[in-house]
Amino acid sequence: MCNCGNKRNTFARPLSGTVASERTPSGMWQDVNFEYIGKSGLTVTGSVTGRKYRFNHPGEAQLIDYRDASGMSAVPKLKKVRKNEQ
């Protein structure tokens, strides 16, 4: 089989290590606010991003990456805050 001056490599796509979030257009989904309703403080690690979210006191709200939001919903002392509740 002829390589024809190495043209095959010109058409080959390079393999990249991109993740889904890099391919997703920005602003496709919105991040979500969660409020801590416990009694002291809480640190939670996002199940998708691995980011650590620190709630220092009761009533503190934070913007959570939309990719971590479904996992945060399972944390008993975190409450999803709707925009009109803020």
Backbone torsions as a table, in degrees:
resi	resn	phi	psi	omega
1	MET	NA	132.1	-177.8
2	CYS	-80.7	138.4	177.6
3	ASN	-89.3	-12.2	175.4
4	CYS	49.1	53.4	175.9
5	GLY	71.2	30.3	175.4
6	ASN	66.7	24.9	-179.3
7	LYS	-68.7	-25.7	-179.2
8	ARG	-58.0	-38.9	-179.5
9	ASN	-67.5	-25.8	179.3
10	THR	-68.5	-33.1	-177.9
11	PHE	-90.9	-13.6	-179.9
12	ALA	-72.0	133.8	176.8
13	ARG	-78.3	135.2	175.3
14	PRO	-72.4	141.3	176.1
15	LEU	-76.4	130.6	-179.8
16	SER	-119.5	158.6	-179.6
17	GLY	-96.3	33.3	-178.6
18	THR	-70.6	146.4	177.1
19	VAL	-103.6	167.0	-175.7
20	ALA	-56.1	-36.9	-177.1
21	SER	-66.9	-26.6	178.4
22	GLU	-75.7	-25.8	-179.6
23	ARG	-88.8	-19.1	-178.3
24	THR	-77.7	128.7	177.1
25	PRO	-59.2	138.8	-178.1
26	SER	-65.9	145.4	179.3
27	GLY	83.0	6.3	-179.1
28	MET	-67.0	-40.4	175.9
29	TRP	-126.7	150.9	-179.3
30	GLN	-97.7	146.5	173.9
31	ASP	-68.0	162.9	-170.8
32	VAL	-123.7	139.1	175.7
33	ASN	-86.3	135.7	174.2
34	PHE	-127.5	141.5	178.6
35	GLU	-112.6	137.7	177.4
36	TYR	-86.1	126.1	-178.4
37	ILE	-116.8	18.9	178.5
38	GLY	-81.0	-163.9	-174.7
39	LYS	-106.2	-21.1	-178.6
40	SER	-125.4	-110.6	177.5
41	GLY	-130.9	168.8	-177.0
42	LEU	-153.8	136.5	171.0
43	THR	-118.4	128.1	-179.5
44	VAL	-126.0	138.4	177.3
45	THR	-100.4	128.4	179.0
46	GLY	-62.9	132.6	-175.3
47	SER	-71.6	-24.2	-179.3
48	VAL	-100.3	-50.7	-175.1
49	THR	-83.6	-24.1	-175.8
50	GLY	79.3	3.0	-179.7
51	ARG	-71.4	142.3	177.5
52	LYS	-94.5	129.2	177.6
53	TYR	-111.0	124.0	-177.6
54	ARG	-111.6	122.3	174.0
55	PHE	-107.0	111.9	-173.0
56	ASN	-81.9	-25.5	-176.5
57	HIS	-154.1	160.5	177.5
58	PRO	-58.7	141.3	179.1
59	GLY	88.6	-8.2	179.9
60	GLU	-73.2	134.3	178.2
61	ALA	-115.3	145.9	178.6
62	GLN	-138.4	151.8	174.8
63	LEU	-83.6	121.5	-177.0
64	ILE	-106.0	135.7	177.0
65	ASP	-53.4	134.6	-176.9
66	TYR	-57.1	-27.1	179.6
67	ARG	-71.5	-25.8	179.4
68	ASP	-94.3	-9.7	-171.2
69	ALA	-60.6	-41.6	-177.7
70	SER	-65.1	-36.9	176.9
71	GLY	-68.4	-34.9	179.5
72	MET	-67.9	-28.5	178.7
73	SER	-63.4	-22.4	-179.6
74	ALA	-85.2	-9.4	179.8
75	VAL	-80.0	121.1	-172.4
76	PRO	-57.9	-34.9	-174.4
77	LYS	-97.8	13.7	175.7
78	LEU	-112.4	136.3	-178.1
79	LYS	-122.7	128.6	176.5
80	LYS	-68.2	131.2	-177.3
81	VAL	-107.7	123.7	177.4
82	ARG	-78.5	155.8	-176.3
83	LYS	-56.3	-39.7	-177.5
84	ASN	-76.0	-7.5	178.0
85	GLU	-90.9	-10.8	-173.6
86	GLN	-77.8	NA	NA
